[in-house]
């Protein structure tokens, strides 16, 4: 299940991993989302930990999930990649609303609820931004994150994303307006931080 860009080592990791494990970048890679991943990604997406921070937070049925995947095959403005850790799926990165003229896209991500490894999110973020800025030649990536999702906001800021003053919107969900923060990361800022 490896991809050309994968640099992996060791056997597949299982559910028994602990938070004391530290993920190294060399153990991780991205590969395009494929049909073989669908059942696992649906399981992740429907987990309470992930659903509660998504804009669309309903439980997704398998047929809805398959229709979504089929639509991805025809949409060049989306790039979905599965994070592999030691050759096992461990997360998902999605670049959507890809605007090739403006060279920008919106980023979303999550890691498997079955893993609690230090550094897994960092590896996912690093590989996703490298892909966005090098492989896809984007000049800016943005993300929209609920204000209550403090962990994601801090993580995005550690990657180099910045919140623009006054750049907040509201999204109506669960009967009330939720504040949404837009954060942006430019290729120049990314390259400066990772020379």
FENNOR-V420608 format. One record per run of one state. SS is the DSSP state (hx for helix, st for strand, lp for the rest). FROM is the first residue (numbers start at 1). TO is the last residue. If there is no record, write none. Layout:
BEGIN
ss:SS from:FROM to:TO
ss:SS from:FROM to:TO
END
This chain:
BEGIN
ss:lp from:1 to:21
ss:st from:22 to:22
ss:lp from:23 to:24
ss:hx from:25 to:27
ss:st from:28 to:32
ss:lp from:33 to:34
ss:hx from:35 to:45
ss:lp from:46 to:47
ss:hx from:48 to:51
ss:lp from:52 to:61
ss:hx from:62 to:72
ss:lp from:73 to:78
ss:st from:79 to:85
ss:lp from:86 to:87
ss:st from:88 to:99
ss:lp from:100 to:103
ss:st from:104 to:111
ss:lp from:112 to:117
ss:st from:118 to:118
ss:lp from:119 to:119
ss:hx from:120 to:135
ss:lp from:136 to:139
ss:st from:140 to:146
ss:lp from:147 to:149
ss:hx from:150 to:159
ss:lp from:160 to:161
ss:st from:162 to:173
ss:lp from:174 to:175
ss:st from:176 to:186
ss:hx from:187 to:193
ss:lp from:194 to:195
END
